[in-house]
Amino acid sequence: MTPLADRRCRHQTQAIPVAEARTHLAELSGWEIGEKGIVKTFAFADYHETIAFVNAVAWIAHREDHHPDLGVTYNRCRVEWSTHSVGGLSENDLICAAKVEALVRD
């Protein structure tokens, strides 16, 4: 199976069960199922690093045509992916989370 980060989002997608999402979350360090979707808070040294990360996430969102909710503070960014059109989680959320995770891997 192709790793999540190597896949592309699909415009026509379906909701996935929470159990399936939990299985995929094993591939994504620190991501959790939140109220609306999957969520993770990233910490940075300063505002400049935080905004650089936000811009990188925005580029991913633009390329995949799938957009997260972001909460930005001086040295943190909370990222939440959900698929409004299906009223919950889809594979697109997991794909985008994996692409974001690839940004911060050592």
C-alpha positions as CSV (number, residue, x, y, z in Angstrom):
1,M,0.0,0.0,0.0
2,T,1.3,3.5,-0.8
3,P,2.3,5.5,2.2
4,L,-0.2,8.3,3.1
5,A,2.3,11.1,2.4
6,D,2.7,9.8,-1.2
7,R,-1.0,9.9,-2.0
8,R,-3.1,12.7,-3.4
9,C,-6.4,14.0,-2.2
10,R,-9.5,13.1,-4.2
11,H,-12.3,15.5,-4.8
12,Q,-15.0,12.9,-4.5
13,T,-14.3,11.2,-1.1
14,Q,-16.3,9.4,1.5
15,A,-16.3,9.4,5.3
16,I,-14.2,6.7,7.0
17,P,-15.1,5.1,10.3
18,V,-13.2,6.3,13.4
19,A,-11.7,2.8,13.8
20,E,-10.1,3.0,10.4
21,A,-8.8,6.5,11.1
22,R,-7.3,5.2,14.4
23,T,-5.4,2.5,12.4
24,H,-4.0,5.1,10.1
25,L,-3.1,7.4,13.0
26,A,-0.5,4.8,14.0
27,E,1.6,6.2,11.0
28,L,1.2,9.8,12.3
29,S,3.2,10.8,15.4
30,G,1.1,12.7,17.9
31,W,-2.1,13.1,15.9
32,E,-5.3,12.5,17.7
33,I,-9.0,12.4,16.9
34,G,-10.6,15.6,18.0
35,E,-14.1,17.0,18.0
36,K,-14.3,17.6,14.3
37,G,-11.4,15.7,12.8
38,I,-7.7,14.8,13.5
39,V,-5.6,17.3,15.4
40,K,-2.1,18.0,16.4
41,T,-0.3,21.0,18.0
42,F,3.2,21.8,16.8
43,A,5.7,23.8,18.9
44,F,8.4,26.1,17.5
45,A,11.2,28.2,18.8
46,D,9.7,31.6,17.8
47,Y,7.1,33.4,15.7
48,H,9.2,33.2,12.5
49,E,9.4,29.4,12.6
50,T,5.7,29.2,13.4
51,I,4.8,31.3,10.4
52,A,7.2,29.5,8.1
53,F,5.4,26.3,9.1
54,V,2.0,27.9,8.6
55,N,3.0,28.9,5.1
56,A,4.2,25.4,4.3
57,V,0.9,23.9,5.5
58,A,-0.9,26.5,3.4
59,W,1.1,25.3,0.3
60,I,0.1,21.7,1.0
61,A,-3.5,22.7,1.4
62,H,-3.4,24.6,-1.8
63,R,-1.8,21.7,-3.8
64,E,-4.2,19.2,-2.4
65,D,-7.3,21.5,-2.5
66,H,-8.0,20.5,1.1
67,H,-7.8,23.0,3.8
68,P,-7.3,22.7,7.6
69,D,-8.4,24.8,10.5
70,L,-5.3,26.5,12.0
71,G,-4.8,28.0,15.4
72,V,-1.7,30.2,15.4
73,T,0.1,31.7,18.4
74,Y,3.7,33.0,18.9
75,N,5.3,29.6,19.0
76,R,2.6,27.1,18.4
77,C,0.3,26.0,15.6
78,R,-2.7,23.7,16.1
79,V,-3.7,22.0,12.9
80,E,-7.1,20.2,12.5
81,W,-8.1,18.4,9.4
82,S,-11.7,17.3,8.7
83,T,-13.8,16.9,5.6
84,H,-16.8,19.2,5.9
85,S,-18.5,17.7,2.8
86,V,-18.7,14.2,4.5
87,G,-19.3,15.6,8.0
88,G,-16.3,13.9,9.5
89,L,-13.1,12.2,8.6
90,S,-12.0,11.1,5.1
91,E,-8.8,9.7,3.7
92,N,-8.0,13.2,2.5
93,D,-7.5,14.3,6.1
94,L,-5.0,11.5,6.8
95,I,-3.1,12.2,3.6
96,C,-2.7,15.9,4.4
97,A,-1.7,15.2,8.0
98,A,0.9,12.8,6.7
99,K,2.2,15.5,4.3
100,V,2.4,18.0,7.2
101,E,4.2,15.4,9.4
102,A,6.8,15.0,6.6
103,L,7.6,18.7,7.0
104,V,8.8,18.4,10.6
105,R,10.5,15.0,10.5
106,D,14.1,15.0,11.5
